[in-house]
């Protein structure tokens, strides 16, 4: 039979959490966290369970200080428990309202209930105790009519107190840590808690440590910093996504210790454990129609967030029809040219309460098709991720989001997923999105393909291009090379998209012919006037920021190592 040490008394929140973790375990209760950990360290119990975070009072800092001193034991699991607190007092001998002058409770309970106490008993004296059952017994034995207790309803009733108020705090949940002798195995949805030894003072230390996680796309779940009581040197506690056994996280910690902090044994890994989310997630599962690399890219990251994912395509055993019946959210991630047809085929299979999210490059037509093909109770949203499956993370990448009148909580949760991973989200209308995509994708792709055609028509040797280009004129050559070095079907679909983006390409073509005529006629003054007019339509701040960015690119490209062989 397993044994667990935790905070008492019997029936306390910690006791209930222990019972939830291991219902058949033998329980040992103590009044202080230090005593709980001592019992575990001395081998009197197999596990220790203590509170580490509450949605009302925040982190329990005492825990982290004590765990940092432990040389044995690992944080291996968590229990999240709703905390139900009630106010109780002795039954009044006569009918009438209670006059409460003193409220008894644990200090952590007072922190959770400060709003209730301030609003209802602002003049009451607060008496914090370690042994709440002993205090309740004294109230009953000494008939302290003007005393009240805030505790769980079960303990209030156990001591014969009358309930004056039930559930005095809303949205109150506590996270409890399970400490064991051996580290937890990889679950696939893990987090790791790390604390530093006292660190030497150095400017930017915290930022540099966090940067090692950020640049690897490792999300930080919790962060605390404080000065060590004895040395007054900085200590940092951080909880991040991932298991300590994963190469990405291990590499980050090794770099932090060896390169950033530059001290051996500077980090103490408290443990890796199945990740908990104090937020409520409404979505349980996602299903992809389309089995390409982009679907797999999103599926990997969604699974890392704890969602179940299914991928369907022409070569998968699971059919799209069967998948739709299993999931909350269906994502369509197929070539642009067939997106509308796929939506017309599978949209009618979605039921009210599900969501359809379109991952595509053209919005107006696909959104209209989705709204027509699905019932009114199906959420619909369009997301255009402006990165490919070769990207390591979403951080600082652009994502265009078009919400519809049927975008609800599932759509918002997916958008929150993008935001959490660092995507730069831009909200558009369908028409605005397609118009802007004409500027940023359709037109540059068309120009790059036309440039390559021109080189071919005139039999220009690509080896000669570098020697006859300025750094600025080389930008177009680089874009041309990049497009032709990747999947041509993708860029062909970009050029063939419908919607308002077509206006951009047509307008550009008309302006090209106009400029050609003026240039061939030698009308330099008119060409100069056009450029001055163009400049007047662009804010100075935009021009300066883009010039600064261009100079930064020029600086990199001018390095000898960047020369094209």
C-alpha positions as CSV (number, residue, x, y, z in Angstrom):
1,X,0.0,0.0,0.0
2,X,1.5,3.4,-1.0
3,X,1.9,6.1,1.7
4,X,1.5,9.8,1.3
5,X,2.5,12.7,3.6
6,X,0.4,15.8,3.3
7,X,-1.1,18.8,5.1
8,X,-3.9,18.1,7.6
9,X,-6.3,17.8,9.1
10,X,-8.2,14.8,7.7
11,X,-10.7,16.2,5.3
12,X,-8.5,19.2,4.3
13,X,-8.0,20.2,0.7
14,X,-4.5,18.6,0.7
15,X,-6.0,15.4,2.2
16,X,-8.7,15.3,-0.5
17,X,-6.1,15.8,-3.2
18,X,-4.1,12.9,-1.8
19,X,-7.1,10.7,-1.9
20,X,-7.8,11.7,-5.5
21,X,-4.2,10.9,-6.4
22,X,-4.2,7.5,-4.7
23,X,-7.5,6.5,-3.1
24,X,-6.0,3.4,-1.4
25,X,-2.9,5.1,0.1
26,X,-2.1,5.3,3.8
27,X,-2.3,9.0,4.7
28,X,0.0,10.9,7.2
29,X,-1.1,14.4,7.9
30,X,1.1,17.3,9.3
31,X,0.5,21.0,10.0
32,X,3.5,22.4,8.2
33,X,5.0,21.9,4.7
34,X,8.4,21.5,6.2
35,X,7.2,18.5,8.3
36,X,5.6,16.9,5.2
37,X,8.9,17.1,3.3
38,X,10.9,15.9,6.3
39,X,8.7,12.8,6.5
40,X,9.4,12.1,2.9
41,X,13.1,12.8,3.1
42,X,13.5,10.4,6.1
43,X,11.7,7.6,4.2
44,X,8.7,7.4,6.4
45,X,6.4,7.8,3.4
46,X,6.7,7.0,-0.3
47,X,5.2,10.3,-1.6
48,X,4.6,13.8,-0.4
49,X,1.8,16.0,-1.6
50,X,1.8,19.8,-1.0
51,X,0.1,22.9,-2.5
52,X,2.2,24.9,-5.0
53,X,-0.2,27.3,-6.6
54,X,-3.7,28.7,-6.1
55,X,-5.7,30.7,-8.6
56,X,-6.4,33.3,-5.9
57,X,-3.2,33.6,-3.9
58,X,-0.6,32.6,-6.5
59,X,2.5,30.5,-5.8
60,X,3.3,29.0,-2.4
61,X,6.9,30.2,-2.2
62,X,7.7,28.2,0.9
63,X,7.5,25.1,-1.3
64,X,10.1,26.2,-3.8
65,X,12.6,27.3,-1.1
66,X,12.3,23.9,0.7
67,X,12.4,21.9,-2.5
68,X,15.6,23.7,-3.6
69,X,17.3,22.3,-0.4
70,X,16.2,18.7,-1.1
71,X,18.9,16.4,-2.5
72,X,16.5,13.5,-3.0
73,X,13.1,13.3,-4.6
74,X,11.4,14.6,-7.8
75,X,8.3,16.5,-8.7
76,X,6.5,13.7,-10.6
77,X,2.8,14.7,-10.9
78,X,0.1,17.2,-10.1
79,X,-3.5,17.2,-8.8
80,X,-5.7,20.2,-9.5
81,X,-8.6,20.5,-7.0
82,X,-11.5,23.0,-6.8
83,X,-11.4,24.6,-3.4
84,X,-14.8,25.0,-1.7
85,X,-14.6,27.3,1.4
86,X,-17.5,28.1,3.7
87,X,-18.0,30.3,6.7
88,X,-19.3,28.6,9.9
89,X,-20.0,29.6,13.5
90,X,-21.6,28.1,16.6
91,X,-25.4,27.9,16.4
92,X,-26.9,31.1,17.9
93,X,-28.7,30.3,21.2
94,X,-31.4,32.8,20.2
95,X,-32.8,33.6,16.9
96,X,-31.1,36.5,15.2
97,X,-28.0,37.4,13.3
98,X,-24.5,36.4,14.4
99,X,-22.2,39.2,15.5
100,X,-18.7,38.0,14.3
101,X,-15.7,39.8,15.8
102,X,-13.0,37.2,15.0
103,X,-12.5,34.9,12.1
104,X,-10.2,31.9,12.4
105,X,-8.5,30.1,9.5
106,X,-5.3,29.1,7.9
107,X,-3.2,32.0,6.5
108,X,-3.5,30.7,2.9
109,X,-7.3,30.6,3.3
110,X,-7.3,34.2,4.4
111,X,-5.4,35.2,1.2
112,X,-7.9,33.3,-0.9
113,X,-10.8,35.0,0.8
114,X,-9.6,38.5,1.2
115,X,-12.3,40.0,-1.0
116,X,-15.1,38.2,0.8
117,X,-13.8,39.2,4.2
118,X,-13.2,42.8,3.2
119,X,-16.7,43.1,1.8
120,X,-18.6,41.3,4.6
121,X,-16.5,41.5,7.7
122,X,-14.1,44.4,7.3
123,X,-13.8,45.0,11.1
124,X,-13.3,41.4,12.1
125,X,-9.9,40.3,13.6
126,X,-8.3,37.6,11.6
127,X,-6.6,34.8,13.6
128,X,-4.3,32.6,11.5
129,X,-3.6,29.1,12.9
130,X,-1.6,26.1,11.8
131,X,-3.9,23.5,13.4
132,X,-7.4,24.4,12.3
133,X,-9.1,21.4,13.9
134,X,-7.6,22.3,17.3
135,X,-8.8,25.9,16.9
136,X,-12.3,24.7,16.0
137,X,-12.4,22.4,18.9
138,X,-11.5,25.2,21.3
139,X,-14.3,27.4,19.8
140,X,-16.8,24.7,20.5
141,X,-15.5,23.8,23.9
142,X,-15.3,27.4,25.1
143,X,-18.6,28.4,23.4
144,X,-17.0,31.3,21.5
145,X,-20.2,32.8,20.0
146,X,-18.5,35.7,18.3
147,X,-15.9,33.5,16.5
148,X,-16.3,32.2,13.0
149,X,-14.2,29.8,10.9
150,X,-13.5,29.7,7.2
151,X,-12.8,26.1,6.0
152,X,-14.2,23.4,3.9
153,X,-17.9,22.7,4.4
154,X,-17.0,19.1,5.5
155,X,-14.8,20.3,8.4
156,X,-17.3,23.0,9.4
157,X,-20.1,20.5,9.6
158,X,-17.8,17.9,11.3
159,X,-17.4,20.2,14.3
160,X,-21.1,21.0,14.5
161,X,-20.8,24.6,13.3
162,X,-23.6,26.3,11.5
163,X,-23.1,27.4,7.9
164,X,-23.3,31.2,7.6
165,X,-22.1,31.3,4.0
166,X,-21.4,28.6,1.5
167,X,-18.8,28.9,-1.3
168,X,-17.4,32.3,-0.2
169,X,-14.8,32.3,-3.1
170,X,-15.5,31.6,-6.7
171,X,-13.0,30.4,-9.3
172,X,-10.8,29.0,-6.6
173,X,-8.6,26.1,-7.5
174,X,-5.3,24.8,-6.1
175,X,-2.6,22.9,-7.8
176,X,-0.8,20.2,-5.6
177,X,2.6,18.8,-6.4
178,X,3.3,15.1,-6.0
179,X,6.9,14.3,-4.9
180,X,8.3,10.8,-5.4
181,X,11.6,8.9,-5.2
182,X,12.1,8.3,-8.9
183,X,11.7,10.7,-11.9
184,X,8.5,10.5,-14.0
185,X,8.7,8.9,-17.4
186,X,7.9,10.8,-20.6
187,X,4.1,11.1,-21.1
188,X,4.1,13.2,-24.3
189,X,2.5,16.2,-22.6
190,X,5.0,17.2,-20.0
191,X,6.5,20.2,-18.2
192,X,9.8,20.6,-16.3
193,X,10.4,22.7,-13.2
194,X,13.9,24.1,-12.7
195,X,15.4,26.3,-10.0
196,X,18.8,28.0,-10.1
197,X,21.4,28.0,-7.4
198,X,22.1,31.6,-6.0
199,X,23.6,33.4,-9.1
200,X,26.3,36.0,-9.3
201,X,25.1,39.5,-10.3
202,X,25.3,40.1,-14.1
203,X,23.4,42.6,-16.2
204,X,20.8,40.8,-18.4
205,X,21.1,37.4,-16.7
206,X,17.4,36.8,-16.5
207,X,16.8,37.9,-20.1
208,X,19.6,35.7,-21.4
209,X,18.2,32.7,-19.6
210,X,14.7,33.2,-20.9
211,X,16.1,33.8,-24.4
212,X,17.6,30.3,-24.6
213,X,14.0,28.9,-24.2
214,X,12.4,31.4,-26.5
215,X,14.7,31.0,-29.5
216,X,14.1,27.2,-29.3
217,X,10.3,27.7,-29.2
218,X,10.0,26.3,-25.7
219,X,7.1,27.9,-23.9
220,X,7.6,29.2,-20.4
221,X,4.6,28.3,-18.1
222,X,5.7,29.9,-14.9
223,X,8.5,32.2,-13.8
224,X,9.6,33.5,-10.4
225,X,12.7,35.3,-9.1
226,X,13.8,36.3,-5.7
227,X,16.9,36.8,-3.6
228,X,18.3,34.0,-1.6
229,X,17.6,34.7,2.0
230,X,21.2,33.8,3.1
231,X,23.3,35.2,0.3
232,X,20.9,37.8,-1.2
233,X,21.9,36.5,-4.6
234,X,19.3,36.0,-7.3
235,X,17.5,32.7,-7.6
236,X,15.2,32.0,-10.6
237,X,12.4,29.4,-10.7
238,X,11.1,28.5,-14.2
239,X,8.6,25.9,-15.4
240,X,8.7,25.2,-19.1
241,X,7.0,22.9,-21.5
242,X,8.7,19.6,-22.4
243,X,10.4,16.7,-20.5
244,X,13.9,16.8,-19.3
245,X,14.7,13.8,-21.5
246,X,13.9,15.6,-24.7
247,X,17.0,16.8,-26.6
248,X,15.6,20.3,-27.2
249,X,15.1,21.0,-23.6
250,X,18.2,19.3,-22.4
251,X,20.2,21.3,-25.0
252,X,18.7,24.6,-23.7
253,X,19.6,23.7,-20.0
254,X,23.1,22.7,-21.0
255,X,23.6,26.0,-22.8
256,X,22.1,28.1,-20.0
257,X,24.5,26.4,-17.5
258,X,27.6,26.4,-19.6
259,X,27.3,29.6,-21.6
260,X,24.8,31.9,-19.9
261,X,25.5,31.3,-16.2
262,X,28.9,29.8,-16.7
263,X,28.9,27.8,-13.5
264,X,28.7,24.1,-12.9
265,X,25.6,22.7,-11.1
266,X,24.0,26.1,-11.5
267,X,20.6,24.5,-12.2
268,X,18.6,22.1,-10.2
269,X,15.9,20.2,-12.0
270,X,13.0,19.7,-9.6
271,X,11.3,17.2,-11.9
272,X,9.4,16.6,-15.1
273,X,5.7,15.7,-14.9
274,X,2.5,15.5,-17.0
275,X,1.6,19.1,-17.7
276,X,-1.4,20.7,-16.1
277,X,-3.4,23.6,-17.4
278,X,-5.2,25.8,-14.8
279,X,-7.2,27.2,-17.7
280,X,-10.3,25.4,-18.9
281,X,-10.0,24.1,-22.4
282,X,-13.2,23.5,-24.3
283,X,-11.6,21.7,-27.3
284,X,-10.6,18.1,-26.9
285,X,-9.7,17.1,-30.4
286,X,-8.7,18.4,-33.9
287,X,-9.0,16.6,-37.2
288,X,-7.2,17.6,-40.4
289,X,-8.5,17.1,-43.9
290,X,-5.2,17.1,-45.8
291,X,-2.2,15.0,-44.9
292,X,0.6,17.3,-46.1
293,X,3.5,18.6,-44.2
294,X,1.6,21.7,-42.9
295,X,-1.1,19.5,-41.4
296,X,1.6,17.4,-39.7
297,X,3.3,20.6,-38.5
298,X,0.2,21.9,-36.8
299,X,-0.8,18.5,-35.5
300,X,2.5,18.1,-33.7
301,X,2.2,21.4,-31.9
302,X,-1.5,20.8,-31.0
303,X,-0.6,17.4,-29.5
304,X,2.1,19.1,-27.5
305,X,-0.7,21.2,-26.1
306,X,-2.6,18.2,-24.9
307,X,-5.1,17.9,-27.8
308,X,-5.9,14.7,-29.6
309,X,-5.3,15.1,-33.4
310,X,-6.3,13.1,-36.4
311,X,-4.9,13.5,-40.0
312,X,-6.8,12.3,-43.0
313,X,-6.0,12.2,-46.7
314,X,-6.0,10.1,-49.8
315,X,-3.5,7.6,-48.4
316,X,-4.6,7.4,-44.7
317,X,-6.6,4.5,-43.3
318,X,-8.9,6.9,-41.4
319,X,-11.3,8.6,-43.7
320,X,-12.3,12.2,-43.4
321,X,-16.0,11.2,-43.0
322,X,-15.1,9.0,-40.0
323,X,-12.7,11.6,-38.5
324,X,-15.4,14.3,-38.6
325,X,-17.5,12.3,-36.2
326,X,-14.7,12.1,-33.7
327,X,-13.5,15.7,-33.3
328,X,-14.5,19.1,-32.0
329,X,-12.7,21.1,-34.7
330,X,-12.1,20.2,-38.4
331,X,-9.2,22.0,-40.1
332,X,-9.0,22.1,-43.9
333,X,-5.4,22.2,-45.0
334,X,-5.3,21.3,-48.7
335,X,-4.1,23.0,-51.9
336,X,-5.7,26.4,-52.5
337,X,-7.3,25.3,-55.8
338,X,-9.3,22.5,-54.2
339,X,-10.1,24.1,-50.8
340,X,-13.6,25.2,-51.8
341,X,-14.5,21.8,-53.3
342,X,-13.3,20.0,-50.2
343,X,-15.4,22.3,-48.0
344,X,-18.5,21.6,-50.3
345,X,-17.9,17.9,-49.9
346,X,-17.3,17.6,-46.2
347,X,-18.9,20.8,-44.7
348,X,-22.4,19.2,-44.6
349,X,-21.1,16.4,-42.4
350,X,-20.3,18.8,-39.5
351,X,-22.8,19.0,-36.8
352,X,-23.9,21.9,-34.6
353,X,-21.4,22.5,-31.9
354,X,-18.4,21.7,-34.1
355,X,-16.0,24.2,-35.7
356,X,-14.6,24.4,-39.2
357,X,-11.3,26.3,-39.5
358,X,-9.9,26.9,-43.0
359,X,-6.1,27.0,-43.4
360,X,-5.7,28.5,-46.8
361,X,-4.4,31.4,-48.8
362,X,-7.6,32.7,-50.3
363,X,-10.4,33.7,-48.1
364,X,-13.5,35.4,-49.7
365,X,-14.6,32.4,-51.8
366,X,-13.7,29.7,-49.2
367,X,-15.4,31.5,-46.4
368,X,-18.6,32.0,-48.5
369,X,-18.5,28.3,-49.4
370,X,-18.0,27.3,-45.7
371,X,-21.0,29.4,-44.5
372,X,-23.2,27.9,-47.3
373,X,-22.1,24.3,-46.8
374,X,-22.4,24.1,-43.0
375,X,-25.3,24.5,-40.6
376,X,-25.8,27.6,-38.6
377,X,-24.5,25.9,-35.4
378,X,-21.1,25.2,-36.9
379,X,-18.4,27.8,-36.1
380,X,-16.4,29.0,-39.1
381,X,-13.1,30.9,-39.2
382,X,-10.3,31.4,-41.7
383,X,-6.6,31.4,-40.8
384,X,-3.7,32.0,-43.2
385,X,-0.4,31.1,-41.6
386,X,2.4,33.0,-43.5
387,X,5.1,30.4,-42.9
388,X,5.8,26.9,-44.1
389,X,6.5,23.5,-42.5
390,X,10.2,24.2,-42.4
391,X,9.7,26.9,-39.7
392,X,10.8,25.8,-36.2
393,X,8.4,28.0,-34.4
394,X,5.5,30.5,-35.0
395,X,7.3,33.2,-33.0
396,X,7.1,36.6,-34.8
397,X,5.6,35.0,-37.9
398,X,2.5,36.6,-39.4
399,X,-0.9,35.0,-39.3
400,X,-4.0,36.5,-40.9
401,X,-7.2,35.7,-39.2
402,X,-10.7,36.3,-40.7
403,X,-13.4,35.7,-38.1
404,X,-17.0,35.4,-39.2
405,X,-20.3,36.0,-37.5
406,X,-20.2,32.3,-36.6
407,X,-16.7,32.3,-35.0
408,X,-17.2,31.2,-31.4
409,X,-15.3,29.9,-28.4
410,X,-13.6,27.0,-30.3
411,X,-12.3,29.5,-32.9
412,X,-11.1,31.8,-30.1
413,X,-9.3,28.9,-28.4
414,X,-7.4,28.1,-31.6
415,X,-6.5,31.7,-32.0
416,X,-5.2,31.7,-28.4
417,X,-3.0,28.7,-29.4
418,X,-1.5,30.8,-32.2
419,X,-1.0,33.8,-29.9
420,X,0.6,31.6,-27.2
421,X,3.2,30.4,-29.6
422,X,4.2,33.9,-30.6
423,X,2.4,34.4,-33.9
424,X,1.7,38.0,-35.0
425,X,-2.0,37.9,-35.5
426,X,-3.7,40.3,-37.9
427,X,-7.5,40.5,-38.1
428,X,-8.8,41.1,-41.6
429,X,-12.1,41.1,-43.5
430,X,-12.2,38.6,-46.3
431,X,-11.9,41.3,-49.0
432,X,-9.0,43.1,-47.2
433,X,-7.1,39.8,-46.7
434,X,-7.3,38.9,-50.4
435,X,-6.3,42.3,-51.5
436,X,-3.3,42.4,-49.2
437,X,-2.3,38.9,-50.2
438,X,-2.2,40.2,-53.7
439,X,0.4,42.7,-52.7
440,X,2.5,40.4,-50.4
441,X,2.2,37.1,-52.2
442,X,0.4,37.0,-55.5
443,X,2.3,40.0,-57.1
444,X,5.8,39.1,-55.9
445,X,5.4,35.5,-57.0
446,X,4.2,36.6,-60.4
447,X,7.1,39.1,-60.8
448,X,9.6,36.4,-59.8
449,X,8.3,33.9,-62.3
450,X,8.2,36.6,-65.0
451,X,11.8,37.6,-64.2
452,X,12.9,34.0,-64.6
453,X,11.1,33.8,-67.9
454,X,12.9,37.0,-69.1
455,X,16.3,35.6,-68.2
456,X,15.4,32.5,-70.2
457,X,14.2,34.5,-73.2
458,X,17.4,36.4,-73.5
459,X,19.7,33.5,-72.5
460,X,21.2,35.5,-69.6
461,X,23.8,33.4,-67.7
462,X,22.8,33.3,-64.0
463,X,26.5,33.4,-63.0
464,X,26.6,37.0,-64.4
465,X,23.8,38.3,-62.3
466,X,25.7,38.7,-59.1
467,X,28.5,40.7,-60.7
468,X,26.1,43.2,-62.3
469,X,23.7,43.8,-59.3
470,X,23.6,46.2,-56.5
471,X,22.7,44.8,-53.2
472,X,19.2,46.3,-53.5
473,X,18.6,45.0,-57.0
474,X,19.7,41.6,-55.9
475,X,16.6,41.3,-53.6
476,X,14.4,40.4,-56.6
477,X,17.0,37.9,-57.9
478,X,17.0,36.2,-54.5
479,X,13.2,36.0,-54.4
480,X,13.2,34.5,-57.8
481,X,15.7,31.9,-56.8
482,X,13.9,31.0,-53.7
483,X,10.5,30.5,-55.4
484,X,12.1,28.3,-58.1
485,X,13.9,26.2,-55.6
486,X,10.7,25.0,-53.9
487,X,7.5,23.3,-54.9
488,X,6.2,25.0,-58.1
489,X,2.7,23.8,-57.5
490,X,2.4,25.9,-54.4
491,X,3.4,29.1,-56.1
492,X,1.3,28.3,-59.1
493,X,-1.7,28.1,-56.8
494,X,-0.8,31.4,-55.2
495,X,-0.8,33.1,-58.6
496,X,-4.1,31.5,-59.5
497,X,-6.0,32.5,-56.4
498,X,-9.3,34.4,-56.9
499,X,-10.6,37.3,-54.9
500,X,-9.5,40.9,-54.8
501,X,-5.8,40.0,-55.1
502,X,-6.3,39.8,-58.9
503,X,-6.9,43.6,-58.9
504,X,-3.3,44.1,-57.6
505,X,-1.6,42.1,-60.3
506,X,-3.7,43.7,-63.1
507,X,-3.1,47.2,-61.7
508,X,0.6,46.5,-61.5
509,X,0.7,45.3,-65.1
510,X,-1.1,48.4,-66.3
511,X,1.4,50.6,-64.4
512,X,4.4,48.7,-65.8
513,X,3.3,49.5,-69.4
514,X,2.7,53.1,-68.4
515,X,6.2,53.4,-67.0
516,X,7.8,51.6,-70.0
517,X,6.2,54.1,-72.3
518,X,7.4,57.1,-70.3
519,X,10.9,55.7,-69.9
520,X,11.2,54.9,-73.6
521,X,10.1,58.4,-74.4
522,X,12.8,59.8,-72.2
523,X,10.3,61.6,-69.9
524,X,12.5,61.8,-66.9
525,X,10.7,64.7,-65.2
526,X,7.4,62.8,-65.4
527,X,9.0,59.7,-64.0
528,X,10.5,61.7,-61.2
529,X,7.1,63.3,-60.4
530,X,5.5,59.9,-60.2
531,X,8.0,58.8,-57.6
532,X,7.5,62.0,-55.6
533,X,3.8,61.5,-55.7
534,X,4.2,57.9,-54.6
535,X,6.4,59.0,-51.7
536,X,3.7,61.5,-50.5
537,X,1.3,58.6,-50.1
538,X,3.6,56.7,-47.8
539,X,4.1,57.9,-44.2
540,X,7.6,59.0,-43.3
541,X,7.7,56.5,-40.4
542,X,7.1,53.6,-42.8
543,X,9.8,54.8,-45.2
544,X,12.3,55.2,-42.4
545,X,11.6,51.8,-40.8
546,X,11.8,50.0,-44.1
547,X,15.0,51.8,-45.0
548,X,16.5,50.7,-41.7
549,X,15.5,47.1,-42.4
550,X,16.9,47.3,-45.9
551,X,20.2,48.6,-44.6
552,X,20.4,45.8,-42.1
553,X,19.8,43.3,-44.9
554,X,22.5,45.0,-47.0
555,X,24.9,44.8,-44.1
556,X,24.5,41.0,-43.9
557,X,24.5,40.5,-47.7
558,X,27.7,42.5,-48.1
559,X,29.7,40.1,-46.0
560,X,32.2,38.0,-47.9
561,X,30.6,34.8,-46.8
562,X,27.4,35.8,-48.5
563,X,28.9,36.2,-51.9
564,X,27.4,33.8,-54.5
565,X,30.0,31.5,-55.9
